[in-house]
Amino acid sequence: MPVKKLTKSSAEAAKKKAAKVETPVVRHTTKVAIHRGADGHAINRASLIDLKSNLKDLFADNQHTKKGKAEEKVLEDIFEDYDLPGIKAAPDERHFPKKKENFETLDLPKEEIKKEARQKKALFAAGRAYRRVIWIFVVITGLVVLAAGYLMLASADIVIKTRALSVSTDVKLNVTNLTGKNVVASSTPGIVKAISYAFTKAYPVTGSETIGQSVIGKVIIYNNYGKNQPLISNTRLLSPDGKLYRLSQTVMVPAGGSVATDIYADQATPDMEIGATHFTIPGLWAGLQDKIFAESKDGDIKFIKNVKQIIVQADLDNALAAAKIDLNQQLQAKINQNYSGFKQKLYKLDQPDIVFTIYGKVDQATNHVTVSVNAKATVVAFNDDKIQPQLQLALAKAMSEGYRLQGFTGSPTYTLAAADAITGLAQINASVSGQATVGTDLPLVDKSQLVNLSEDQANNYLNQNTAIAEVKINFWPSFIRRTPLLVDRIKVEVGQ
């Protein structure tokens, strides 16, 4: 059949007819041939492939990406506008008879198709840029929201345990005699009284003087002879090394027996002190010396100095010092006994009226020094139950602001500053100490100094405070180990 070139109107008619024919889906064609078969028209394969080749350069950038798929959609729209077959599937050979006489060629307006493709690509590119701007805006907005959320929600709870601090102070108190006429305002009632006390005591001396020395001891004399053997006083006893000793008294040594007796050395020197020794008796007949002899045991014979105790100056000084100590101890014991109804009992000695009498002098032969003491004192006795609130108040005033008193450390110590038994007035100094802890309302730390610090930096800053014993920081969110940027998001709790 002859092929004729179509006009624009005939081309539109041909496209409508081609739309009624079931055709395979092909990609990027530029020419379409109408097959006049039994079932109508078919598309020339070569013409479709030619259109694909012409449009390929426009969309060659992103063939295998999301962008490429979007561009394929653009081509689909173009083919739909021109009522052409689709581009998603390659043409099938069986739909394209190879005999030319069975085709009628239709020339489509390629330049118009390519122009519209370029326009739609430009619109697609503009839409893609707009979407990119939208995504950037969304990301920035998300970051801003996250930053604002962190600023508003991030927090750090700091738990501080404080350590107890020692505090002490002195308080002046007044004590008034219960029987006195003069009463001082806010004074404590008690006893203010003058007393006398006396005692005598002997103290040992340490001085000594050597008046002689000797070597004395004991031996046992044995008689293995058949007759009794008398030995007179001063009978000699000779040691193997030639040391000479003598009997202190006359003795009778029975036959076959023994007797213990005292001896002394001829020379009183330290080397004459000996241990277990066998003595011979040079005054006996030589034939009897192996039958009658003497023996000593270890420690029986000793070197002794004969001394006498005398007073030296140090003994007098020591006796006086000891007497002063005894005066205070005995006086305190006597006051405690006489004024047992009061918890606190103090006294003050009248120093000018104390008299110490020492019986003894230097080089005097004696074993002790006697000291006699006569003294006068003023006694102050009172109960401190009602003084405790006053002491607590004074201790609280001595503490730094923001601290609170936990309690006393031990008992208060009282000393007598002045006392007058005549007027019945006394002044007492009370030394009191206690433990103080930081109050929960005290700003231990400056929260502005804790802003935007790492965990280590925050701990280092807090541990510089000597009143802080332990620190624990709870972060939220827990994976961000840094203090918030806002002071209001930092909370400090102070505990004991």
C-alpha positions as CSV (number, residue, x, y, z in Angstrom):
1,M,0.0,0.0,0.0
2,P,1.4,3.4,-0.8
3,V,2.6,5.7,2.1
4,K,1.3,9.2,2.3
5,K,2.5,12.1,4.5
6,L,-0.1,13.2,7.0
7,T,-1.3,16.7,7.7
8,K,-1.8,18.0,11.2
9,S,-5.5,17.2,11.1
10,S,-4.9,13.7,9.7
11,A,-2.2,13.2,12.3
12,E,-4.7,13.9,15.1
13,A,-7.1,11.5,13.5
14,A,-4.3,8.9,13.3
15,K,-3.4,9.4,17.0
16,K,-7.0,8.8,18.0
17,K,-7.1,5.6,16.0
18,A,-3.7,4.5,17.4
19,A,-5.0,5.0,20.9
20,K,-7.7,2.3,20.3
21,V,-5.0,-0.3,19.3
22,E,-3.4,-2.3,22.1
23,T,0.3,-1.6,21.8
24,P,3.4,-2.7,23.8
25,V,5.0,-0.2,26.1
26,V,8.2,1.3,24.6
27,R,10.8,3.9,25.7
28,H,11.7,7.2,24.0
29,T,10.4,7.0,20.4
30,T,10.3,9.8,17.9
31,K,8.5,8.3,14.9
32,V,5.3,6.3,14.8
33,A,4.1,4.2,11.8
34,I,0.5,3.2,11.5
35,H,0.2,-0.5,10.6
36,R,-2.9,-1.2,8.7
37,G,-3.6,-4.8,9.7
38,A,-6.6,-6.7,10.5
39,D,-6.9,-5.1,14.0
40,G,-6.0,-1.5,13.0
41,H,-2.7,0.3,13.4
42,A,0.6,-0.6,15.1
43,I,3.6,1.6,16.0
44,N,6.8,1.3,14.0
45,R,9.6,0.1,16.3
46,A,12.3,2.2,14.6
47,S,10.2,5.4,15.0
48,L,9.8,4.9,18.7
49,I,13.5,4.1,19.3
50,D,14.4,7.2,17.2
51,L,12.3,9.4,19.6
52,K,14.0,7.8,22.6
53,S,17.4,8.7,21.1
54,N,16.5,12.3,20.6
55,L,15.2,12.8,24.1
56,K,18.0,10.7,25.8
57,D,20.4,13.7,26.1
58,L,17.9,15.7,28.0
59,F,17.6,13.2,30.8
60,A,21.0,11.4,30.8
61,D,22.2,12.7,34.2
62,N,20.2,10.6,36.6
63,Q,19.0,7.5,34.8
64,H,19.3,5.2,37.8
65,T,18.3,7.6,40.7
66,K,15.1,9.0,42.1
67,K,15.7,12.0,40.0
68,G,15.9,9.8,36.9
69,K,12.6,8.1,37.8
70,A,11.0,11.5,38.2
71,E,12.3,12.5,34.7
72,E,10.8,9.3,33.2
73,K,7.5,10.5,34.7
74,V,8.0,13.8,32.8
75,L,8.4,11.8,29.5
76,E,5.3,9.7,30.3
77,D,3.3,13.0,30.6
78,I,4.7,14.2,27.2
79,F,3.8,10.9,25.5
80,E,0.3,11.1,27.1
81,D,-0.1,14.7,25.8
82,Y,0.6,13.5,22.3
83,D,-1.5,10.3,22.7
84,L,1.6,8.1,22.1
85,P,2.5,4.7,23.5
86,G,4.2,4.6,26.9
87,I,8.0,4.3,27.5
88,K,8.2,1.9,30.4
89,A,8.7,-1.3,28.4
90,A,10.8,-2.0,25.3
91,P,9.0,-2.7,22.1
92,D,8.3,-6.4,21.4
93,E,9.5,-7.6,18.0
94,R,6.3,-9.6,17.4
95,H,4.3,-6.3,17.3
96,F,6.4,-4.8,14.5
97,P,6.0,-6.6,11.1
98,K,9.1,-6.0,9.0
99,K,7.4,-5.5,5.6
100,K,7.3,-1.8,4.7
101,E,4.2,-2.2,2.6
102,N,2.3,-2.9,5.8
103,F,3.2,0.5,7.4
104,E,2.1,4.0,6.9
105,T,4.6,6.5,8.3
106,L,3.5,9.4,10.5
107,D,6.0,12.2,11.1
108,L,5.5,13.7,14.6
109,P,6.6,17.2,15.5
110,K,9.9,16.3,17.2
111,E,11.0,19.8,17.9
112,E,7.8,20.6,19.6
113,I,8.1,17.5,21.8
114,K,11.7,18.3,22.7
115,K,10.7,21.9,23.6
116,E,8.0,20.8,25.9
117,A,10.4,18.2,27.4
118,R,12.8,21.0,28.1
119,Q,10.1,23.2,29.7
120,K,8.9,20.3,31.9
121,K,12.5,19.6,32.9
122,A,13.0,23.2,33.9
123,L,9.8,23.1,35.9
124,F,11.0,19.8,37.5
125,A,14.4,21.4,38.4
126,A,12.6,24.4,39.9
127,G,10.4,22.1,42.0
128,R,13.5,20.2,43.1
129,A,15.2,23.4,44.2
130,Y,12.1,24.5,46.0
131,R,12.0,21.1,47.8
132,R,15.6,21.4,48.7
133,V,14.9,24.8,50.2
134,I,12.0,23.4,52.1
135,W,14.2,20.5,53.5
136,I,16.9,22.9,54.6
137,F,14.3,25.0,56.3
138,V,12.9,21.9,58.0
139,V,16.4,20.8,59.2
140,I,17.2,24.3,60.5
141,T,13.9,24.5,62.2
142,G,14.5,21.1,63.8
143,L,17.9,22.2,65.0
144,V,16.4,25.4,66.5
145,V,13.7,23.4,68.2
146,L,16.3,20.9,69.6
147,A,18.4,23.8,70.9
148,A,15.5,25.5,72.4
149,G,14.4,22.2,74.0
150,Y,17.8,21.7,75.4
151,L,17.9,25.2,76.9
152,M,14.4,24.8,78.3
153,L,14.5,21.2,79.5
154,A,18.2,20.4,80.3
155,S,18.9,20.4,84.0
156,A,21.4,19.6,86.6
157,D,20.5,18.7,90.2
158,I,23.5,19.1,92.5
159,V,23.2,17.3,95.9
160,I,25.7,18.6,98.5
161,K,26.5,17.0,101.8
162,T,28.2,19.4,104.3
163,R,30.8,18.6,106.9
164,A,30.5,19.7,110.5
165,L,32.7,22.6,111.5
166,S,34.1,23.2,115.0
167,V,33.2,26.4,116.7
168,S,34.1,27.7,120.2
169,T,33.7,30.8,122.3
170,D,34.2,32.2,125.8
171,V,31.3,33.5,127.9
172,K,31.5,35.6,131.0
173,L,29.1,34.6,133.8
174,N,28.3,36.1,137.2
175,V,27.6,34.0,140.3
176,T,26.0,35.5,143.4
177,N,26.1,34.1,146.9
178,L,22.8,32.7,148.0
179,T,23.1,34.6,151.3
180,G,24.6,37.8,149.8
181,K,22.8,41.1,149.7
182,N,24.3,42.2,146.4
183,V,22.5,40.7,143.4
184,V,23.7,41.2,139.8
185,A,21.2,41.1,137.0
186,S,21.2,37.8,135.1
187,S,23.5,36.2,137.6
188,T,23.6,32.6,138.7
189,P,22.8,31.8,142.3
190,G,25.5,29.8,144.2
191,I,28.1,29.8,147.0
192,V,30.9,32.4,147.3
193,K,32.8,31.6,150.5
194,A,36.3,32.0,152.0
195,I,37.9,28.8,153.5
196,S,41.2,27.8,155.2
197,Y,43.1,24.5,154.6
198,A,46.3,23.0,156.1
199,F,48.2,19.7,155.9
200,T,51.6,18.2,156.6
201,K,53.4,15.6,154.5
202,A,56.8,13.9,154.4
203,Y,58.5,13.5,151.0
204,P,61.4,11.0,150.3
205,V,65.0,12.3,149.8
206,T,67.3,11.2,147.0
207,G,70.7,12.3,148.3
208,S,73.1,9.7,149.7
209,E,76.6,9.5,151.1
210,T,78.9,6.4,151.1
211,I,80.2,5.6,154.6
212,G,81.9,2.3,153.8
213,Q,81.9,-0.8,151.5
214,S,82.3,-4.5,152.1
215,V,82.1,-7.9,150.5
216,I,80.0,-10.3,152.5
217,G,78.1,-13.6,152.0
218,K,77.5,-17.1,153.0
219,V,79.3,-20.5,152.6
220,I,78.6,-24.1,153.6
221,I,81.5,-25.9,155.4
222,Y,81.7,-29.7,154.9
223,N,83.4,-32.1,157.4
224,N,84.2,-35.5,155.9
225,Y,86.6,-36.4,158.7
226,G,85.8,-38.7,161.6
227,K,85.9,-36.0,164.3
228,N,84.2,-32.7,164.9
229,Q,86.2,-29.7,163.7
230,P,86.0,-26.3,165.4
231,L,86.8,-23.2,163.3
232,I,87.3,-19.9,165.0
233,S,86.2,-16.4,163.9
234,N,88.5,-15.0,161.1
235,T,89.5,-18.4,159.9
236,R,90.8,-18.0,156.3
237,L,89.0,-19.4,153.3
238,L,91.0,-19.4,150.0
239,S,89.5,-19.5,146.5
240,P,91.3,-21.2,143.6
241,D,92.3,-17.8,142.1
242,G,93.9,-16.8,145.4
243,K,91.1,-14.5,146.8
244,L,91.1,-14.6,150.6
245,Y,87.9,-14.6,152.7
246,R,87.4,-15.0,156.5
247,L,84.7,-16.5,158.8
248,S,82.6,-13.9,160.5
249,Q,82.1,-16.1,163.6
250,T,83.3,-19.3,165.3
251,V,81.6,-22.5,164.2
252,M,81.7,-26.2,165.0
253,V,81.5,-28.5,162.0
254,P,80.2,-31.9,163.0
255,A,81.9,-35.1,161.8
256,G,80.3,-36.3,158.6
257,G,78.2,-33.1,158.5
258,S,78.1,-29.5,157.3
259,V,77.3,-26.0,158.6
260,A,76.4,-22.7,157.0
261,T,78.1,-19.6,158.1
262,D,78.8,-15.9,157.2
263,I,82.1,-14.7,155.6
264,Y,83.6,-11.5,154.5
265,A,86.5,-10.6,152.2
266,D,89.8,-9.3,153.3
267,Q,89.7,-6.6,150.6
268,A,86.3,-4.8,150.0
269,T,86.5,-4.3,146.2
270,P,83.9,-5.1,143.5
271,D,86.1,-7.9,142.0
272,M,85.8,-9.8,145.3
273,E,82.2,-10.6,144.4
274,I,82.2,-14.2,143.1
275,G,79.8,-16.9,142.2
276,A,79.8,-20.7,143.0
277,T,83.3,-21.5,144.3
278,H,85.2,-24.3,146.2
279,F,87.3,-22.9,149.1
280,T,90.1,-24.6,151.0
281,I,91.0,-23.8,154.6
282,P,94.8,-23.0,154.7
283,G,94.9,-23.1,158.6
284,L,94.2,-26.9,158.7
285,W,96.7,-29.7,158.5
286,A,97.4,-30.4,154.8
287,G,96.0,-34.0,155.2
288,L,92.6,-32.6,156.3
289,Q,92.2,-29.8,153.7
290,D,90.6,-32.3,151.2
291,K,88.2,-33.6,153.9
292,I,87.2,-30.3,155.5
293,F,86.4,-27.5,153.0
294,A,83.8,-24.8,152.1
295,E,81.6,-24.0,149.1
296,S,79.5,-21.0,147.9
297,K,76.6,-20.8,145.4
298,D,75.9,-18.1,142.8
299,G,74.8,-14.9,144.4
300,D,75.8,-15.8,147.9
301,I,78.8,-13.4,148.0
302,K,78.2,-9.7,147.1
303,F,80.0,-6.4,147.0
304,I,78.0,-3.9,149.1
305,K,78.4,-0.1,149.6
306,N,77.4,1.2,153.0
307,V,75.6,4.6,152.4
308,K,73.4,6.9,154.4
309,Q,70.6,9.1,153.0
310,I,71.0,12.8,153.3
311,I,69.1,15.9,152.1
312,V,70.3,17.7,149.0
313,Q,69.0,20.9,147.5
314,A,67.0,19.1,144.9
315,D,65.1,17.2,147.6
316,L,64.0,20.5,149.1
317,D,62.9,21.9,145.8
318,N,61.1,18.7,144.9
319,A,59.3,18.6,148.2
320,L,58.1,22.2,147.8
321,A,56.8,21.5,144.3
322,A,55.1,18.3,145.4
323,A,53.5,20.1,148.3
324,K,51.9,22.7,146.0
325,I,50.4,20.0,143.8
326,D,49.1,18.2,146.9
327,L,47.6,21.4,148.1
328,N,45.5,21.8,144.9
329,Q,44.5,18.2,144.8
330,Q,43.6,17.9,148.5
331,L,41.8,21.2,148.5
332,Q,39.7,20.3,145.4
333,A,38.8,16.9,147.0
334,K,37.8,18.7,150.2
335,I,35.6,21.2,148.3
336,N,34.0,18.4,146.3
337,Q,33.1,16.7,149.5
338,N,31.8,19.7,151.4
339,Y,29.8,21.2,148.4
340,S,28.5,18.0,146.8
341,G,25.1,19.6,146.2
342,F,26.5,21.7,143.3
343,K,27.6,20.5,139.9
344,Q,30.3,23.0,139.4
345,K,32.8,23.8,142.2
346,L,35.7,26.2,141.7
347,Y,38.2,27.8,144.0
348,K,40.9,30.5,144.0
349,L,43.9,30.4,146.4
350,D,44.9,33.6,148.1
351,Q,48.6,33.3,147.0
352,P,50.0,35.9,149.5
353,D,48.5,34.0,152.4
354,I,49.9,30.5,151.5
355,V,52.6,29.4,154.0
356,F,55.0,26.5,153.2
357,T,57.2,25.3,156.1
358,I,60.0,22.8,155.2
359,Y,61.6,20.8,158.0
360,G,65.1,19.8,156.9
361,K,68.3,21.2,155.5
362,V,71.0,20.3,153.0
363,D,73.4,17.4,154.1
364,Q,71.1,16.4,156.9
365,A,71.1,12.6,157.4
366,T,67.5,11.6,157.0
367,N,65.3,9.6,154.6
368,H,62.6,12.3,154.2
369,V,61.7,16.0,154.1
370,T,58.6,17.2,155.9
371,V,56.6,20.1,154.5
372,S,53.7,21.8,156.4
373,V,51.2,23.9,154.4
374,N,48.7,26.5,155.5
375,A,46.5,28.2,152.9
376,K,43.4,30.3,152.4
377,A,41.0,30.1,149.4
378,T,37.7,31.4,148.0
379,V,35.2,28.8,146.9
380,V,32.6,29.3,144.2
381,A,30.0,26.6,143.7
382,F,26.9,26.7,141.4
383,N,24.6,24.7,139.2
384,D,25.0,25.3,135.4
385,D,21.6,23.8,134.3
386,K,20.1,27.2,133.7
387,I,23.3,28.5,132.0
388,Q,23.0,26.1,129.0
389,P,20.7,28.3,127.0
390,Q,22.9,31.2,127.5
391,L,25.9,29.2,126.4
392,Q,24.1,28.0,123.3
393,L,23.1,31.5,122.4
394,A,26.7,32.7,122.7
395,L,28.0,29.8,120.6
396,A,25.4,30.5,117.9
397,K,26.5,34.2,117.8
398,A,30.1,33.0,117.3
399,M,29.1,31.0,114.2
400,S,29.2,32.4,110.7
401,E,25.9,33.5,109.1
402,G,24.0,30.6,107.6
403,Y,25.4,27.9,110.0
404,R,23.4,26.2,112.7
405,L,24.5,24.5,115.9
406,Q,24.3,20.7,116.1
407,G,25.3,20.5,119.7
408,F,28.1,20.9,122.3
409,T,31.4,19.1,122.0
410,G,32.1,17.8,125.4
411,S,31.2,19.8,128.5
412,P,31.8,23.5,129.1
413,T,35.0,24.4,131.0
414,Y,34.7,26.9,133.8
415,T,37.5,29.0,135.3
416,L,37.3,31.4,138.2
417,A,38.3,34.9,137.1
418,A,37.5,36.8,140.3
419,A,35.8,36.2,143.6
420,D,35.0,38.3,146.6
421,A,33.7,36.4,149.6
422,I,32.8,39.7,151.4
423,T,30.5,41.0,148.7
424,G,29.5,37.5,147.7
425,L,30.1,38.1,144.0
426,A,32.2,36.0,141.5
427,Q,33.0,36.2,137.8
428,I,33.3,33.0,135.8
429,N,34.8,32.4,132.4
430,A,33.0,29.6,130.5
431,S,34.8,28.0,127.5
432,V,32.3,26.2,125.3
433,S,32.7,24.4,121.9
434,G,30.4,22.7,119.5
435,Q,29.7,21.4,116.0
436,A,28.1,23.6,113.4
437,T,26.7,22.6,110.0
438,V,25.7,24.8,107.1
439,G,22.0,25.6,107.0
440,T,19.9,24.7,103.9
441,D,19.1,28.3,103.2
442,L,22.8,29.3,102.9
443,P,24.0,29.8,99.3
444,L,27.0,27.6,99.5
445,V,27.8,28.1,95.8
446,D,27.3,30.7,93.2
447,K,25.2,29.0,90.6
448,S,26.3,31.4,87.9
449,Q,29.8,29.9,88.2
450,L,28.4,26.5,87.4
451,V,26.9,27.4,84.0
452,N,28.1,25.3,81.0
453,L,30.7,23.3,82.9
454,S,31.8,19.7,82.4
455,E,31.2,17.3,85.2
456,D,34.9,17.4,86.3
457,Q,35.0,21.2,86.2
458,A,31.8,21.4,88.3
459,N,33.2,19.0,90.9
460,N,36.5,20.8,91.1
461,Y,34.7,24.1,91.7
462,L,32.4,22.7,94.4
463,N,35.2,20.8,96.2
464,Q,37.1,24.0,96.8
465,N,34.6,24.9,99.5
466,T,35.8,23.5,102.8
467,A,32.3,23.3,104.1
468,I,31.4,20.7,101.4
469,A,32.1,17.1,102.3
470,E,30.5,15.3,99.3
471,V,29.0,16.3,95.9
472,K,26.7,14.4,93.5
473,I,25.5,15.8,90.2
474,N,22.5,14.4,88.4
475,F,22.3,15.5,84.8
476,W,19.2,15.4,82.5
477,P,19.4,14.2,79.9
478,S,21.9,11.8,81.5
479,F,24.0,11.3,78.3
480,I,25.0,15.1,78.3
481,R,27.5,15.3,81.1
482,R,27.5,19.1,81.2
483,T,25.7,21.7,83.2
484,P,22.9,23.7,81.5
485,L,23.4,27.1,79.9
486,L,20.7,28.7,82.0
487,V,21.2,29.4,85.7
488,D,17.5,28.6,86.5
489,R,18.0,25.1,85.3
490,I,20.6,24.4,88.0
491,K,19.2,23.2,91.3
492,V,21.4,22.9,94.4
493,E,20.2,20.8,97.4
494,V,22.1,21.0,100.7
495,G,22.0,18.1,103.1
496,Q,23.8,16.8,106.2
